[in-house]
Amino acid sequence: MQSAMSSGKLCGDGGFTRRCQQWLEQHFGSAKVLLTPSCTASLEMAALLLDIQPGDEVIMPSFTFVSTANAFVLRGAKIVFVDIRPDTMNIDETLIEAAITNKTRAIVPVHYAGVACEMDVIMALAEKYNLFVIEDAAQGVMSTYKGRALGTIGHIGCFSFHETKNYTAGGEGGATLINDRALIERAEIIREKGTNRSQFFRGQVDKYTWRDIGSSYLMSDLQAAYLWAQLEAADRINQQRLSLWQTYYDALTPLARAGCIKLPSIPENCGHNAHMFYIKLRDIADRSALIQFPERGGNYGGIPLHSAA
């Protein structure tokens, strides 16, 4: 942090931004990573990049954070919700094809709790119907699907570095992973307020100009410095979280075997990041009793988007 503050460059695309982006590219294998102010900004950037238009349909689960939908609603798209699987809480890949119409432009799988959606099926559907796939991997940093990092499988991936995530950029932050090289140049332009400023700083043009629509989607270098310190220890942090997750799992297994609760389900082909440990109760009565348990200290629960009228 002191190094960033003394550098004289606190805005975006400074030295720590470049370090973080290179680390993420090399560690996960994405063609291009661009740090953003938040995962919300990353999703909005993806909608701009894919030129989502009014009337386009975008498929996603309703069991997700509102930013997933807002990014596309802001472009005038119609959100088409698909139900989730009861085991992983992810979008049910077997129901996606029935939701596809001639207006569908994209599928947005959300990797809930850092556990991967069934990406092979989703990517096959995208290829069959000529659709884009934007991975909402807000909770999926350091998780994998069949050995591939979440966020690197779809055409675009979106990470979160919010304070509630496994790694944070000082409270808020995100990243856009561009996995289709044909999208990289325009992604840089959209991120830099619609200008080719990135090319100018690389010496590719002698001046920068307004080239396209865009917005200010850069993370400050001070935030990137905060993030960099955690990326340097990312593997150790991940192992610690996995160890704690396993402690909870082992301790609660007797209750699960007795039929009192259900524990998280991790498919064999998924490597998770221990982002979240949740349990499911037998019925509403048990759930309500647990919520009211006096020593629990309060509760939080988001309402699924299809019910949030």
N, C-alpha and C positions, 0 to 999 in steps of 0.2 A: 504494500500500500504506500509506504514511504517512497519507494522507487517510482511508482506511478505519479505520485503528487509532485515529486521533484523533477519529473521529465519535462514539464511544461506543456504536455499534451494530455488533457483529460477527456477530450471528446472521443468519438468512435474511431476505430481502425488504427489505434496506436500499437505500441509494441506488445502489450499484454493481450490485446485482441488477437493479434497475429499468432502469438504463442498458443492461445486457447484453440483457435481455429485449426491450426496445423496439428495440434495434439488430437483433436476430435477427428480430423480427417484420417490421420495415421492409425489411431486406435480403433476406429470403427470401420474404416474403408469407404467413406463417402467421397464422391468426386469433388464436392465443394461444400464447406460449412461456413455459414455467415451468422455471427452472433447478432441477436436482436434484443430489444428491451424486455420482451416477455414471450411466452409461448403463444399468447393471444395475438401479439404482433406477428409472430411467425406464421400462424394460421391465416391471418388477414393478408399477409404477403403472398402466401401460397394461392389464395383465391384470386388476387390480382395477377399473379404470374400465369395462372392457367386461364385467364380471361373469362372467368365465370360471369355469365350474363343474366339479366332478369328472365325468369322463366325456366332457367336450367334447373335440373333436379340433382341433388347431392344426397347420397345414401350414407347414413351413419346410425349408430345405436342411440337410443334416447337416454340410456344410462351413461351420461357423460356430463362434463362441466359445460356451462352455457357458452363458453368461448368457442367450443367446437362448432356449434351452430351459428353463432353470431358472425363469425368470419365470412360465412357464405350468404347469410341473410342480408348482410350489408351490401352485397353485390346484387341483391334482388333474386337470389336463388330460392327455390322451394326445397325445404328439408324433407326427406323421406326417411322415416324411422323404421329400423328393423329391430326385432326383439333380440334379447341376449340369451346366451347359453347359461343354464343354471349352474354349471360346474365352474367355469372360469369368469363368469360375469362379462364376457366379451361378446361382441356381435356374433350372432349365429350365422355362420358362413353358409349353412344349408338353406337359409331363407333369403339370401341376397338376390339370387337370380330372379325370383318372382317379383322383386321390387323394381327391377330394371325396366325402363321404358325408352322410347325413342328420344326422350328429353334428358335422360340421365347423362351427366358429364363426369361424375367422379364418385368414388367410394372413399369414405374416411373411417378406417378402422381405428378404434381407440384401445390401446393396450392397458387394460385396467389393472391397477396394482403392480404394474411392471411385468405382467404375464402376457405373452404374445397371443395375438389373434392367429387364426389358421391362415397364414399368409399365402401358402401355395394355392389354396382354393381361390382366395381373393384375387391374386395376381392373374390366375388363369381366366377368371371371369372378366377382369379388366382387359386382358388381351382379346378375348372372344368378342367383347362388345366395344372395343376401342375406347376405353375409359381411363381416366387418370386415377391414381391411388395416392392419397395424402395420408401418411401415418401420423396420427396424433399419439406421439410417444412421449407426452409430457411426463408420464410416470415411468418411462421405460429406459432411462439412461443406464447403460451397463447390462441390460437384459439382452437375451438372444433368442432367435428362432432357428433351429437347425444349424446352429453355429454362426448365424449372421446377426449382426447387431440390429436391434429394433431401430427404426428410423432410416435404415439404409436399403430397405427392400422395395418400398413403393417409389414412385417417381420423385416424391418430396417427403421429407420427414420433419417433424416439429418436436423440439425438446423444450422442457421447462427447467429453469434454474431459480424458481421461486423458493422462498424460505421454507416451504413445506416439503420440498423435494429432497432427494438424497444429496444433491450438490446445489449450492446456491451462489448467485452472483451478488451477494449483499442484500438479499431481500427480494429482488425482482430480476428476471433475466430469461433469455431463451436462445434458441438457435434454429436456423433453417438449414436442413441438409438437402442439398440438390444432388440427386442420384442420376438424373438424366442430363448428360453433358450439354444437350441442345438447349437447356433452360438456364445455364449458368450466366451467360452474358446479360440476359434480360433481368435475371434475379438481382444482379449487382446494380443495375440501373434503377430498378424499382426500389431497392433498399436505400439508394442514395438520392431520394426525392425525385426520381425520374431523370437523373443526369448520368453522364458517363464519367463522373468524378473519379471513380476507382481506376478507370483506364488512364486518366490524366496523371494520377499519382504514381502509376506504374511506368509512366513515360510512353504510353502507347499512342496518345494524342497530345497535341501542343496546347490545347485548351479544352475545357469541358463545357458542355451545352445541355440544354433540356432536350431529352430524346423520347420520353415516354411518360405515362402516368407513374406515380410513385408516392412514397411518403418517407418520413424519417424513421428508419428501422435499424438504427445503429445503437449498440450498447456502449455506454461510456467506458473509457479505458480504465477508470478507477474501479468500476464494477468487474471488469475483466480481470484485473489484478486480484480481486477478492476470489473470483472463480478459479484463477490459475493455481492458487495455493491448494485448493481442494483437488483439482485435477492431478496435481503432482502426487497426491496421496489416494487417488481414486480406487486403486485395487485394494489397498488396505482398508479403506472405508467400506468398500463393498463386502469384503470378507467379514468384517465386524458385524455388519448388518445381517448378513446371512446366518452368522452364528447366533445372534440374538433371536432372529426369526425362528430358527430351529429349536431354540430353548422354549419359546412359546408353544410351538407345535408339539414338542414332546410332552410338555406339561399338561396340555389340553387333550391329548390323544385319548386318555381314559374316558373323558366326558363324551368324546365323539363316538367311541366304541359302545358306550351305553345308550347312544341315540339321543343324547341331550342337545348336542350341537353338531354343526357341520364345519369342518375346517377348510381352509383354502385348498384348491385343487391345482396342481402344477403338472401339465402334460409332460410326458417324457422327452419330447423334442424341444422343450423350452428351458432356457436358463434364466431364472428370474433374479431380481436385484434386491429383494426384501424391502421393497418400498413401503408395503403396507401389510399388516396382519389383521384380518377380519374374521369374525365367526358369524354363522347364521344359526338362528334359533329354530326350534321345531315348529312354532306357530306364533301368531300375533300376541297371544296371551303371554307366552314366555318372553317374547321380545319386549313387550311393554313393561313387564316386571323388571327386566334387566335395566331398561332405561330409567326406571323410577328408583332403582337401588340407591339408597341415600349416600353411600360412600363413593359413588361413581364420579360425582363432581360435575354433572352436566352432560349434555349430549349434543351432537351435531348430526344432521342428516339432510342431504340435498334431495330435493324432489325431482324425480325423473322429468326430462324436458317435455315429454308428451302429456304430462299431468299438470304442468306449470302454467295453466291458463289464468 
